[in-house]
Amino acid sequence: MKYSGWPETGELVVGEVDEITDFGVFVDLDEYENKRGLCHISEVASGWIKNVRDHVNVGQTVVAKVLDVDESSQQIDLSIKDVNEHQRKDKIQEWKNQQKADNWMEVAFGEDLTDERYREVANALLAEFESLYDGFEAAAIHGTDALEDVDLDDDAIEAIVQTARENVSVPYVNVTGYVDLRCPTGDGVDRIKEALQAAEGDDDSVPEEIELEVTYVGAPEYRIQVRAPDYKTAEDALETAAGRASDSIVADGGTGEYHRERHEDDE
């Protein structure tokens, strides 16, 4: 989807160089409908420029900063040199993500998706997420729960979730912690097994986007490994799992201690 309005001063935009002149570069803005900007030769690169073509080529994708917008004269002034490498990479990734989201919208609602329906769905998602890509990514991770506040009917939400789970590559992180479990009672071994089962949790205590595994290291130490979409979620799940194990063993007369690092080196 392309925006029908105008970019704002200071905004970073993606465009394709479509004409090079002695005084600058004309850029078609990929994110805006029927919008074209001019990057004066002095804004193409730092320092003195002998030949603009030494710095850009026709057909090249560039990231530029919007210096000024004059709607009355239909003019957008751009600067390529004011965009650093970090900004350029982030903007290109954002642009690529938007293109992916556009494709997912067609997959979810069909290639004959009308502009009106697209805007309806897009506006509903953008009311809750910073971008369409973020909405699809959340749907891939959390399913329909992620879209419970989105103003769309159940069929539309199901279409988004199904498409997201089939197409979105979700980033995952891994964290590891340890819990020491001790129980001096005669049936201490069985009580520890129960505590480990409590740590592993069930469908009600461990969300489906989290993978959790508990393994034996060496008595009384047990390893808890968590795989989750982000570090905060992973850390919370790790501490919660250790807490379930500790609560279980304490209730049976034992002790439980959670720690992030091993107390002794792996053998």
Secondary structure, DSSP 8 states (H G I E B T S, - for coil): --BSS---TT-EEEEEEEEEETTEEEEEETTBTT-EEEEEGGGTSSS--S-GGGT--TT-EEEEEEEEEETTTTEEEEESTT--HHHHHHHHHHHHHHHHHHHHHHHHH-TT--HHHHHHHHHHHHTTSSSHHHHHHHHHHHGGGGGTTSS--HHHHHHHHHHHHHH-----EEEEEEEEEE--STTHHHHHHHHHHHHH--TTTS-TT-EEEEEEEETTEEEEEEEESSHHHHHHHHHHHHHHHHHHHHHTT-EEEEESS-SS---
